[in-house]
Amino acid sequence: MPLSEFKISKAKPTDRPYKLSDGGGLFLLVNPGGSKLWRQKYRFLGKERLLSHGQYPDVSLAQARAKLNKARSMLADGQDPAIEKKLAQINAVTQARTTFKLIAEEYIVNMEERGLAPATMKKKRWLLLDLASPLHTRPINDITSAELLYLLKSIEKSGRRETAKKMRGAISAVFRLAVATLRAETDPTYAIKDALIPPKVTSRAAITDEKKFGQLLRDLKEYTGWHIVVEALTFQILTMTRPGEVRGAKKQEFDLEKRTWTIPPERMKMRREQIIPLSDQATSIVTDNWPEIEGVELLFPSLISNRKWLSENAFNSSLRRMGYQKEEVTAHGFRATASTILNTRGFEPDVIEAALAHQDKNVIRRTYNRATYLDQRVQLMQDWADLMDEFRESLG
């Protein structure tokens, strides 16, 4: 017998749940706590399923019957009403988070969870949360290619072509996340890829003349600034590594018996572990700066705290104080110094590239090189360190 509003209102809870049927699979579940919940029993692909239609009296008898009829119509069309309801709920939640800023923040959280380097994350936040602020309140599916081009061109016209290029890439990543989560239909950055002027490629300033390099090494040895910076910068040159890799060097990364330094993937540009053989000179710097205080891990800590990294500008600032301009040399440029001098002197190019942690584009060669060049790099690193001593001690 069909239900009535009167019968429903008079239904009292008991010590066990019980059902009041309305027909067609629709029933009211009366719980011991007094709640009255609409449920619909149906079969789909031969299996019995249950669908929730809300709670009485928030959902009236008439509304529950309308939901029943809608579900039966879906079943007639070959659709599972429970799945359709779940998809509708997902879509409702999704549509509630559609502004560019909200999706950009989700993207940043995803990248943090993937373990991207702090410097990389800082740059992504700057691009998406600062420079892209004109897009923040815009529904992402309403943003057009023309709108993005106007924003990127304004950055480009200020002389920051590289920034405009990187910002287009960062915005594209946000749109790809939006497309994957059904909050945008397309990535409008694709259409403007060739509309931006390519940035001018400028190599980092580096000294490649052996006599001038020898003078710099003498100046570095005589530099009266903070000794940790001198040691760290010398160690960077000896190991042909990047400044950030040295600033974050921790004692657990070193094997003094094997005389190796293993840099973890998260601090490497190519996100893969790199084993650096240590020359006699590099090993001496490691042992001289080995932290003995409990809880201190950094070999080259900040002056402010032995638990904090040296500042990002520590190396270049010291070079400026030594009298070298940014057009002459940068800390990152010492990798070019090593590469140029070693190649000029006839050392094996593939071994040099492996020492610099450059990734071979050929997958087979890359695997082979990593497997076979470690022993050769041991000798190369010692030869490079000895050459540095020779340059430093030369009277020119």
C-alpha positions as CSV (number, residue, x, y, z in Angstrom):
1,M,0.0,0.0,0.0
2,P,1.4,3.4,-1.0
3,L,2.6,5.7,1.8
4,S,1.0,9.0,2.9
5,E,2.4,12.0,4.6
6,F,0.2,11.1,7.6
7,K,1.5,7.6,7.8
8,I,5.1,8.8,7.5
9,S,4.7,11.4,10.2
10,K,3.1,8.9,12.6
11,A,5.9,6.3,12.1
12,K,7.8,5.9,15.4
13,P,11.3,4.5,15.9
14,T,11.8,1.1,17.5
15,D,14.9,-0.6,18.8
16,R,15.6,-1.9,15.3
17,P,15.5,-0.2,11.9
18,Y,12.4,-1.0,9.8
19,K,11.1,-0.2,6.3
20,L,7.9,1.4,5.1
21,S,7.4,0.5,1.4
22,D,5.8,3.0,-1.1
23,G,6.1,0.6,-4.1
24,G,8.3,0.5,-7.2
25,G,11.3,-0.2,-5.0
26,L,11.0,3.1,-3.0
27,F,10.9,2.7,0.8
28,L,11.4,4.8,3.9
29,L,14.0,3.5,6.4
30,V,13.1,4.4,10.0
31,N,16.1,4.2,12.3
32,P,16.2,3.7,16.1
33,G,17.5,7.2,16.5
34,G,14.4,8.7,14.8
35,S,15.9,9.5,11.3
36,K,13.7,8.6,8.3
37,L,15.7,8.0,5.1
38,W,14.4,7.5,1.6
39,R,15.9,4.5,-0.2
40,Q,15.3,2.9,-3.6
41,K,16.1,-0.7,-4.3
42,Y,16.7,-1.6,-8.0
43,R,18.5,-4.0,-10.2
44,F,21.2,-3.1,-12.7
45,L,23.0,-5.7,-14.9
46,G,21.5,-8.4,-12.8
47,K,22.7,-7.1,-9.5
48,E,20.6,-5.6,-6.7
49,R,21.6,-2.1,-5.8
50,L,20.5,0.6,-3.4
51,L,20.1,4.4,-4.0
52,S,19.7,7.1,-1.4
53,H,17.2,9.9,-2.0
54,G,17.7,12.0,1.1
55,Q,16.0,12.3,4.5
56,Y,12.4,13.0,5.4
57,P,11.0,15.7,5.9
58,D,13.8,17.5,4.0
59,V,12.7,15.4,1.0
60,S,9.0,15.1,1.0
61,L,7.0,12.0,-0.2
62,A,6.3,13.8,-3.6
63,Q,9.9,14.7,-4.1
64,A,11.0,11.1,-3.2
65,R,8.6,9.8,-5.8
66,A,10.0,12.2,-8.4
67,K,13.5,11.0,-7.7
68,L,12.2,7.4,-8.0
69,N,10.8,8.2,-11.5
70,K,13.9,9.9,-12.6
71,A,16.0,6.9,-11.5
72,R,13.7,4.5,-13.3
73,S,14.0,6.7,-16.5
74,M,17.8,6.4,-16.3
75,L,17.5,2.6,-15.9
76,A,15.3,2.5,-19.0
77,D,18.0,4.3,-20.9
78,G,20.6,1.8,-19.7
79,Q,22.2,4.1,-17.1
80,D,23.0,3.2,-13.4
81,P,21.3,6.0,-11.4
82,A,23.8,5.5,-8.5
83,I,26.8,6.1,-10.7
84,E,25.0,9.1,-12.4
85,K,24.4,10.5,-8.9
86,K,28.0,10.1,-7.9
87,L,29.2,11.8,-11.1
88,A,26.8,14.7,-10.5
89,Q,28.2,15.1,-7.0
90,I,31.8,15.1,-8.3
91,N,30.8,17.6,-11.0
92,A,29.2,19.9,-8.3
93,V,32.3,19.8,-6.2
94,T,34.5,20.4,-9.2
95,Q,32.5,23.4,-10.4
96,A,32.8,24.9,-7.0
97,R,36.6,25.1,-7.5
98,T,36.9,26.6,-11.0
99,T,38.9,29.9,-10.6
100,F,42.4,30.0,-11.9
101,K,43.9,30.7,-8.5
102,L,42.3,27.7,-6.8
103,I,43.5,25.3,-9.5
104,A,46.9,26.9,-9.5
105,E,47.1,26.3,-5.8
106,E,46.2,22.7,-6.3
107,Y,48.9,22.3,-8.9
108,I,51.5,23.8,-6.6
109,V,50.5,21.4,-3.8
110,N,50.8,18.5,-6.3
111,M,54.3,19.6,-7.3
112,E,55.3,20.0,-3.6
113,E,54.2,16.4,-2.9
114,R,56.3,15.2,-5.9
115,G,59.3,16.6,-4.1
116,L,60.4,19.4,-6.4
117,A,63.4,21.5,-5.2
118,P,62.6,24.5,-3.0
119,A,64.1,26.9,-5.5
120,T,61.8,25.4,-8.2
121,M,58.8,25.7,-6.0
122,K,59.6,29.3,-5.2
123,K,59.8,30.1,-8.9
124,K,56.5,28.4,-9.6
125,R,54.7,30.3,-6.8
126,W,56.1,33.6,-8.1
127,L,54.9,32.9,-11.6
128,L,51.5,31.6,-10.7
129,L,50.6,33.4,-7.5
130,D,52.3,36.8,-8.2
131,L,52.7,37.4,-11.9
132,A,49.5,35.6,-12.9
133,S,47.4,37.5,-10.4
134,P,45.2,39.2,-13.1
135,L,43.8,35.7,-13.8
136,H,43.2,34.7,-10.2
137,T,39.4,35.4,-9.9
138,R,38.6,34.3,-13.5
139,P,36.7,31.0,-14.1
140,I,39.3,28.9,-15.7
141,N,37.1,27.7,-18.5
142,D,36.4,31.4,-19.5
143,I,40.0,32.3,-20.0
144,T,40.9,32.8,-23.6
145,S,44.1,32.6,-25.6
146,A,43.8,36.3,-26.4
147,E,43.6,37.1,-22.7
148,L,46.7,35.1,-21.9
149,L,48.6,36.6,-24.8
150,Y,47.9,40.1,-23.6
151,L,49.3,39.2,-20.1
152,L,52.4,37.5,-21.4
153,K,53.1,40.2,-24.0
154,S,53.1,42.8,-21.2
155,I,55.8,40.8,-19.4
156,E,57.7,40.3,-22.7
157,K,57.6,44.0,-23.5
158,S,59.3,44.8,-20.2
159,G,62.3,42.9,-21.5
160,R,61.6,39.6,-19.6
161,R,61.3,37.2,-22.5
162,E,62.5,34.2,-20.5
163,T,60.0,35.0,-17.7
164,A,57.2,35.2,-20.3
165,K,58.2,31.8,-21.7
166,K,58.4,30.1,-18.3
167,M,55.1,31.7,-17.3
168,R,53.3,30.3,-20.4
169,G,54.6,26.9,-19.4
170,A,53.5,27.2,-15.8
171,I,50.0,28.4,-16.9
172,S,49.8,25.5,-19.3
173,A,50.4,23.1,-16.5
174,V,47.5,24.6,-14.5
175,F,45.2,24.2,-17.5
176,R,46.3,20.6,-18.1
177,L,45.3,19.9,-14.5
178,A,41.9,21.7,-15.1
179,V,41.3,19.6,-18.2
180,A,42.1,16.4,-16.4
181,T,39.7,17.3,-13.6
182,L,36.9,18.3,-16.0
183,R,37.1,22.0,-15.1
184,A,38.3,23.2,-18.5
185,E,37.8,21.9,-22.0
186,T,41.2,22.9,-23.6
187,D,44.5,24.4,-22.9
188,P,44.5,27.9,-24.5
189,T,48.2,28.4,-24.1
190,Y,48.9,26.0,-27.0
191,A,47.5,28.4,-29.5
192,I,50.0,31.2,-28.4
193,K,53.1,29.1,-28.2
194,D,54.7,30.7,-31.3
195,A,53.3,34.2,-30.6
196,L,56.0,35.0,-28.0
197,I,59.4,36.2,-29.0
198,P,62.0,33.6,-28.1
199,P,64.3,34.7,-25.3
200,K,67.9,35.6,-26.1
201,V,70.1,32.7,-25.0
202,T,73.1,34.0,-23.0
203,S,75.6,31.8,-21.5
204,R,76.6,32.3,-17.9
205,A,79.7,34.4,-17.6
206,A,82.8,32.2,-17.2
207,I,86.6,32.5,-17.2
208,T,88.0,30.0,-19.7
209,D,91.5,31.4,-20.0
210,E,93.9,29.3,-17.9
211,K,96.0,32.2,-16.7
212,K,93.0,34.3,-15.7
213,F,91.5,31.3,-14.0
214,G,94.7,30.8,-12.1
215,Q,94.6,34.4,-11.0
216,L,91.0,33.9,-9.8
217,L,92.0,30.8,-7.8
218,R,94.9,32.8,-6.2
219,D,92.4,35.6,-5.3
220,L,90.0,33.1,-3.9
221,K,92.7,31.6,-1.7
222,E,93.7,35.0,-0.4
223,Y,90.1,36.2,0.1
224,T,89.5,37.4,3.7
225,G,85.8,36.9,3.7
226,W,84.0,34.2,5.7
227,H,86.1,31.0,5.3
228,I,83.1,28.7,4.8
229,V,82.2,30.5,1.6
230,V,85.8,30.2,0.4
231,E,85.8,26.5,1.2
232,A,82.4,25.9,-0.4
233,L,83.2,27.8,-3.6
234,T,86.5,26.0,-3.9
235,F,84.7,22.7,-3.4
236,Q,82.2,23.6,-6.1
237,I,84.9,24.3,-8.6
238,L,86.8,21.1,-7.7
239,T,83.6,18.9,-8.1
240,M,82.2,20.7,-11.2
241,T,78.8,20.9,-9.5
242,R,76.1,23.6,-9.3
243,P,76.0,26.1,-6.4
244,G,72.8,24.7,-5.0
245,E,74.2,21.2,-4.9
246,V,77.1,22.3,-2.8
247,R,75.1,24.6,-0.5
248,G,72.9,21.7,0.5
249,A,75.7,19.2,0.9
250,K,75.2,17.0,4.0
251,K,77.6,14.7,5.8
252,Q,75.3,11.6,5.2
253,E,75.9,12.1,1.5
254,F,79.6,11.4,1.8
255,D,81.4,8.1,1.9
256,L,84.9,9.0,3.1
257,E,86.2,5.5,2.7
258,K,85.2,5.3,-0.9
259,R,85.8,9.0,-1.3
260,T,82.5,9.7,-3.0
261,W,79.7,12.3,-2.7
262,T,76.3,11.1,-3.6
263,I,73.9,13.9,-4.4
264,P,70.2,12.9,-4.0
265,P,67.8,13.3,-7.0
266,E,65.9,16.2,-5.4
267,R,68.9,18.5,-5.5
268,M,69.9,17.6,-9.0
269,K,68.6,19.5,-12.1
270,M,67.8,16.2,-14.0
271,R,66.2,14.7,-10.8
272,R,68.5,11.7,-10.8
273,E,71.2,10.7,-8.3
274,Q,74.7,11.7,-9.1
275,I,77.9,10.1,-7.6
276,I,80.8,12.5,-7.5
277,P,84.3,11.0,-7.1
278,L,86.4,13.1,-4.7
279,S,89.9,14.2,-5.5
280,D,92.5,14.4,-2.7
281,Q,91.9,18.2,-2.6
282,A,88.1,17.9,-2.4
283,T,88.4,15.2,0.3
284,S,90.6,17.5,2.3
285,I,87.9,20.2,2.3
286,V,85.2,17.7,3.3
287,T,87.2,16.4,6.3
288,D,88.2,20.0,7.3
289,N,84.5,21.0,7.4
290,W,83.0,17.8,8.7
291,P,80.3,18.8,11.2
292,E,80.9,17.2,14.7
293,I,78.0,18.8,16.5
294,E,75.0,16.6,17.1
295,G,72.1,17.4,14.8
296,V,74.3,19.5,12.4
297,E,74.4,18.0,8.9
298,L,75.4,20.7,6.5
299,L,79.1,20.9,5.5
300,F,78.9,24.5,4.5
301,P,76.2,26.2,6.7
302,S,75.1,29.8,6.9
303,L,76.8,32.2,9.2
304,I,73.5,32.9,10.8
305,S,72.8,29.3,11.7
306,N,74.7,26.0,11.3
307,R,71.4,24.4,10.4
308,K,70.6,26.7,7.5
309,W,72.0,26.7,4.0
310,L,74.3,29.4,2.7
311,S,72.3,32.1,0.9
312,E,71.6,31.7,-2.7
313,N,73.8,34.7,-3.5
314,A,76.7,33.8,-1.2
315,F,79.1,32.6,-3.9
316,N,78.4,35.4,-6.4
317,S,78.5,38.1,-3.7
318,S,82.0,36.9,-2.7
319,L,83.2,37.0,-6.3
320,R,82.0,40.6,-6.5
321,R,83.8,41.5,-3.3
322,M,86.9,40.0,-4.9
323,G,86.5,42.5,-7.7
324,Y,85.0,40.2,-10.4
325,Q,82.0,41.6,-12.2
326,K,78.9,39.6,-13.1
327,E,79.9,40.0,-16.8
328,E,83.2,38.3,-16.1
329,V,82.3,35.3,-13.9
330,T,79.4,33.7,-12.0
331,A,79.5,30.7,-9.6
332,H,77.5,28.6,-12.1
333,G,80.0,29.5,-14.8
334,F,82.7,27.5,-13.2
335,R,81.2,24.4,-14.8
336,A,81.8,26.0,-18.2
337,T,85.3,26.8,-17.1
338,A,86.0,23.1,-16.3
339,S,84.4,21.9,-19.5
340,T,86.3,24.3,-21.8
341,I,89.7,23.8,-20.2
342,L,89.4,20.0,-20.0
343,N,88.1,19.7,-23.6
344,T,90.8,22.0,-24.9
345,R,93.4,19.8,-23.1
346,G,92.1,16.7,-24.9
347,F,90.3,14.9,-22.1
348,E,87.5,12.5,-23.2
349,P,84.4,14.6,-23.9
350,D,81.9,11.9,-22.8
351,V,83.6,11.6,-19.5
352,I,83.5,15.3,-19.0
353,E,79.8,15.4,-19.8
354,A,79.2,12.6,-17.3
355,A,81.2,14.5,-14.7
356,L,79.0,17.5,-15.3
357,A,75.8,15.4,-15.0
358,H,74.7,16.3,-18.4
359,Q,72.1,13.9,-19.7
360,D,72.8,12.2,-23.0
361,K,69.7,12.4,-25.3
362,N,70.3,8.9,-26.5
363,V,68.8,6.5,-23.9
364,I,71.0,3.6,-24.7
365,R,74.2,5.7,-24.6
366,R,73.0,7.4,-21.4
367,T,72.6,4.0,-19.6
368,Y,75.9,2.8,-20.9
369,N,77.8,6.0,-19.9
370,R,76.5,5.9,-16.4
371,A,77.5,2.3,-16.0
372,T,81.1,2.7,-17.3
373,Y,82.4,6.2,-16.7
374,L,82.7,6.2,-12.9
375,D,86.2,4.8,-12.9
376,Q,87.3,7.3,-15.6
377,R,85.7,10.2,-13.7
378,V,87.8,9.3,-10.6
379,Q,90.9,10.0,-12.6
380,L,89.4,13.0,-14.3
381,M,88.4,14.7,-11.0
382,Q,92.0,14.2,-9.7
383,D,93.5,15.5,-12.9
384,W,91.2,18.6,-12.7
385,A,92.1,19.2,-9.1
386,D,95.8,19.0,-9.9
387,L,95.4,21.3,-12.8
388,M,93.7,23.8,-10.5
389,D,96.8,23.7,-8.2
390,E,99.0,24.1,-11.2
391,F,97.0,27.2,-12.4
392,R,97.0,28.7,-8.9
393,E,100.7,28.3,-8.3
394,S,101.7,29.5,-11.8
395,L,103.4,32.9,-11.9
396,G,101.8,33.4,-15.3
